[in-house]
Amino acid sequence: MALDRPPAHPLFDTLAHFETSNGFINQYLAGIVCGGIEDAALLYEHALDWLVEQRHNENNYKSHRSELTTFLHWCWQVEEVSVAQVDRRLLVRYLAYCQQPPAALIGYRNVAQFRGGGSERRPNPLWRPFLGKTELGRRLPYRLSPSALKTKLALLSAFFTYLNDMDYSDRNPAALLLKRGRYLGPLSEPATEEQPLKAFTELQWSYVMAKAQRLANESPQQHERTLFLMALLYSCYLRVSEVSARPGFSPVMGQFRRDSKTGVWGFFVPVSKGGKSRTVAVSDALLSALKRYRCYLGLAPLPSPKELTPLFCRHRAAGRGRDQGERNANLGQRQIRELVDGVIAAAAEEARRDGLVEDAAEMAVMTAHSLRHTGISHDINLNARPLAHVRADAGHDSIDTTSQYLHTSRVERHQSAKAKPLDRLDHAINSKEGQ
């Protein structure tokens, strides 16, 4: 490490300089990627987007920034692994590392992570990721309290949840450790079978679709696209990454395909999570939604084979990025998430006005990825589709993953148990006599 650099490289500047490109950070990331962590730049972009959501509270931003910087240093420089590889076992090692960090990474006074101004913001060589304590001029042994460990896991759990929503990862080892409470002393709340599934209930989803329908009817120029987007994500359990533009991929109408032998329509996903492709069965309801959307666009009711019309065109030309100045370009992940979030927020507000306060609160924290969970859950539990069919459409590697969506609520279990007899034969005889 150069003498003018700290032993651990800071990654995120203060709020005042947060969105300014930093050549030192870019150079550091390039070295990490070349060193074998190929997704480091992608993960860093996710981390930046996540931190953007913390900007409204500077203290929250600082705590999240500090934890992310330490965690990413450990992943990339100490363990030399991608964040996607971090499981519960590795996270235990991270906690042990934080409880006894190398002496070179412990500082004993608060200093800025970067110094300088403008585009020359340099890493501060005096900065350290861990802050120790002194007493009467003597450095005390470094230790973390149980509450500090719990805070670390809570921050990382929130970040992993965000990565799940971004389709970067499908695990949350921090949440598992929080539930077990192994490193936090006594469990504050025991794990229960009623763990919340990030899916809308039937009533909540009805509010969402009704709101999307009204928006399309009232402002078709703005929201016909939104209505079809909601229907597609829900009906085909699609990830946002599967319907948004990214380098090397731009979704088109021709992905809707009709099997020439059976006449059955499907939606083809060329590249999914894990590099796999799949074709999702299309319902009659979604086919009707597609016809409505295409007719609004002035297209034939159904797409022709290999049709290259963009699936979700921008309403305005892109202002920056690789599609700058281009209107006939598909929406990116951020734009799609903003559209979906807007509908969910509006639907939650309507539910609140109707007196459904608890439902509204649950709806308000749902995300675009919740539409995938909802579609899978509703097809299994409400529409009674076979698990094998849902597994294939969802692109799950194992039926065990799909089986996790089999659930009943506490109310449903109570209702099914309410009339349960102790003696079925005696109950049947008495029932006949009473007729």
N, C-alpha and C positions, 0 to 999 in steps of 0.2 A: 504494500500500500504506500502510495506516495506520501511524503512528509506533510504535504499541504492538504491531505484528505483525512477524515476521521476513519477509524478502523471498521466502522459499519457505515455504509453509504446512506444518507437520508434520501427519501424518495418523494416527499410531498412538501411543498413550500407553504408559507402562511397564506391565509385567505386573500391577502392583498396581491399576492403573486401566483396564486394557485393555477390559473389558466394560462400563464405565460410559459411558453416553451423553454425548457432548460437543457442546454447542450450537455451539461455534466451528467444529468439523469439519463438523457438519451444514450450517451456513450456507455454509461454503466449498464443499461439494459441491453445494449447491443453485445456487450461482453458476456452477459449472462446467457443470451440466446446462443451465441457462438460457442459457449461453454457446454451446451447440451440441453438447457432448459428451453425448448423450442417455443413453448407457449407463454414465456415470461412477458413479452410485450402485450399479448392479448389479455393476460391476467392483470397487467398494470392498467390497461384501459378500463377494465371492469372496476378496479379499485378506485380509479379517478371518478368514474360515474357514481359509484357508491358514496364517495366522500362529498360529491356535489350535493347529495341529498341531506348532508349534515351541515350545510353552510349557514342555515338559519340560526344556529346556535354555536357560537365560537368555541365554547368549552367542550361541547359534544364533538365538534370537528377536531379539536386538539387531541382528545382522548382516543378517537378512532384513528387518527393519523398516526399517533404514537404506537398503538398496538399493531397496526398494519405494517409499519416500517420494521418493527422488531420481528414480527412473524415472517415477513418476506425475506428479511436478512437470514433468518434461521433456515427457511426452506431452501433458498437459492445458494447461500454461501456455506452454511454449516452442514446440512444434510444433502445438499445438491439434488433436490427433488422438485418436481412440479407441485403446485398447490393441489392439483387434481389427484395426486398420489397420496395425499395426507389422509390417513385413516385414524381410528381411535388409538391404535398402538403408537403411531408416530406422534400424535398430539400429546400423549402422555410423556413422550421424550421431550417435547417442546416445553411442557410445564416444568419438567425437571431441570431443563436448561435455564429457564427463567428464574428458578429458585436458587440456582448456583451458576450465574453467568461468569464468563471469563473476566478476570480483573481488568483487562484492557478495555472492556466495554462498559465499565461502571464510572460514571462521573459523580462529582459531589457538589455541583452547583448547576443551576439552570442556565443554559446558554442557547442561543438560536441555532437552528439546524443549518440555516444558510445565512450568508452575509454578503453585502454588496448591494448594488442597485441595478435596475433595468434588466437587460438580457445577460448581465454578468453576475448573476446570483450564484455564488460558489458554496460548496459544502464547507461548513465550519469545522476546521480540524480539531476544535476543542469539544465538539458535541459528542455525547455518548448516549446510546439507547436506554441504558439503565441508570437510575438516579439513586445514589446511596445517601446515607445519613451520617452526620458527624455529631460528636458530643464533646464539648470542651476542647475542640480542635483535634479530636481523635476520631478516625474513621471507624464506624461501627460495622460489624459483620453484615453483609447484605442478606436480607430475607424478605419474603413476601408473605403477607398475612392471608388467611383463608378468604377474607373478603376481597383482597386484591386478585387472588386467583379466580374467584368467582366472576369478578368484573372482566378479567381477560377472556374467560370462556364465553361470557355473555356477548362481548363485542365480536368475538370470532364467530359465534353462533349466528349473529345477525348478518355477518359478512357471508358466511356459507349459505344462509338462506337466500341472500341476494344472488349468489353464484348459481344456486339451484334454479331461481327464476330466470337467470340468463342462459340456462341450459349448458353452463360450463361444467357443472358437477351435479351429481344426484345423491350426494352424501352430506351429512352434517355431523362430523365427529364431535364437535364442541357441544352440540345439543345432547348427544348421547352421554357425554361425561357430566353435563349439568344434571341430567335426570338421575344418573347413578349417584352423584354427589360424593364420589370416592375421594376427591381432593378438596372437598369443601366443608368437611365436618358433617354434622347431621343433615340429612335431607330436609329442606324447608317444605317440600311438597312431594309426596310419594308419587311415583309414576302410576298411572291408572290405565285401564283399557280404553277409557274414553278420550284418547288423544285426538285433538281436533284435526280433521282432514281439511286441507285447503281447497274445499269445493263448496259451491253454492248449494243451498237446499233447493228443493223444487220451487218453493215460494219465492225465495230470493232470486233465483234464476228467471222466474216469470217476470219479476220487476225489471230485471236487466234487459230482457228481450223486448218487453213492452216499451221501455224507454228508447231503445234503439229503433224500434218500429216508428214511434212517434217522431223522433228526430228526423228519420228518413222522409216521413210524410210531410213534415213541416218545412224541411229544408233539404230537398233531394240533392241539390247541387253539392252540398257539403257532406250529407250523411247517407246517401245510397251506398256509397263505398263502405262506410262504417257498419251499416246493417249487414252487408254481405260478409265483411271481415269477421264480425261476431259469430255469424252462423257457421262460417267455415271452420274457425278455430274450435268451436264447441262440437260441431257434428263430426269432424274428422280427427279430433284430439290433437291438433297440430301444435307444435312448438312455434314460438314466434320466429325463431331462426329459420324455420322451414317455409315461411311465406314472406320473408323480407329479403331485400337485396343485400348482397355482400360481395366482396371480391371474388370473381369467378362464378357467381350465380345470381340470376335474376328471374324470379318466378313468372311464368306465363300462363295464358289461358289454355294452351295445348296440354298442360298437365292433367286437365280433365279429359279422360279417355274412355271411349265406349268399346267394350269387347265385341269384336265382330262376330263371334260365335254365339255368345250368350245374350248380347244386347245390354249387359250390365255396365253401369258407369262407375268409374273409380277415379281417385285423385292420386297421381303419381308423385312421390317424393323422391327425387333423384339422389339426394345426399342427406342423410339424417345423422343423428347422434351415433358416433362410432363408425361413420363412413358407410353405413348401410343404406340401401334403397328399399322402398316398399310402395305398394298401392293400397290406398284406403278405400273401402267400399263407400259409395255415395248414396245417401238416402233419397227418397222421392222428395222430401221436404227441402233438402239442400239443393236438389236439382231445380226445384221451383224457384228457390232463392237466387240461384245462378242465372236462370232465365230472366228474372226481374232485373237483376243487376246489369246483365248484358243488354237487355232492351233499353234500359236507361242510357247506356253508353252508345246506343245506336248500332249495336252489333246484332248479328243473327242470334236467335234464342240460345243455341248451343254451339260450342266451339268446334271448329273444323280440326281434323288431325294435324298435329304439329303447328297449330296456330301460335304465333309469337307475340300476340297482343299482351302487354304487361298486365299482370293480375291486379295490381293496385297502383294506378298512376298518381303522381303528385298533382295537386290542384294548382300549385305554383312552381315555377322553375326553381331548382335547387340554388341556394345562395352561396354554398361553399362545398368543399369536398370534391370527390372524383366526378360527381354529376353536376358540378356548378354550371348554371345557365341552362340546364336540360330539364324540360318538363316531362317528357315521355319516359320517365325513369321510375322504377318501383320505389316504394317506401322502404326506408331502413328500419332496423329494429326499434330505435328510439321513437320514431314517428308512430309506428304501429302501437307501441306500448302506451304512448300518450293518447291515442285515439280510444283505445280500450279503457284506459284508466278514467278518461273523461266520462264515458258512458256509465261505468261502474259508480263513480262518484255521484253522478246525477240520479241514478237509480236508487242509491243508498239514501240520498236526500229525500226522495219521494217516499220511500219506505218509512223514514223517520217522521215525515209529515203525516203519514197515515197511522202513526202511533206504534209502529214496529221498531221501537228504539233499539232493542237488542239485535234484531236482524240487521238494522242499518249499521250498527257498530261492527258487526261481523263482516258485512259487505264492504265497508270502507277500507278494510285492510287487505282485500283480495287484489290480485294482480292479473295481468294478461295470462300468466301461466296457469292461473286457477281455472281458466276455461278448459284447458286440457284435462285437469283433474276432474272437473265437473262433468265433462262429456263422458269420460270413462266411468265415473261413479254412477251417473244416471243410466247409462246403457246396461250396466251390470245389475243395479239394484232396482231400477224403475222399469226399464224396457226389457229386462230378462234376456239380454243377448248372451249366448254361450261364452264362457271365459276364453275359449280357444279363439273365437272370432274376434273378440275385443283385443286379445293379446296381439294378434296379427296386425290389426288396424293401428294399435298403439305403438307397434314396433318394439315391444318388450322382448328381451332375450329369454325370459323365463316366465312360465305361467305363475310362479310364486310372486313375481312382481305385480302381475295383474290381480292376483288373489288379495292383495293388500287393500283393494278397493271394495271388497265385500264387507259391508258393515250394516249394522242396524243401530238406531239411536236408542237412548235409554227409554224414551217414551214408547217406541215400537216394541221393545222387549217387555215393557210393563203390560202393554195391551195384549200381547200374545200370551202372557202368563196369567192374566187376570182371571180367565174362565177355565184355567187348567184344573181338571178334577183329580182327586186322589185315587179314585177307583173308576176307570173308564167304563167298565162293564156295568157297574151299579148306576153310574151316571146316565148311561144310555137307556137302561131299563126305566129309571125314574122319569127320564125325559119323554119316553113313549107313553107312560101311564098318564103323564100330565097333559098329553095332547087331546 
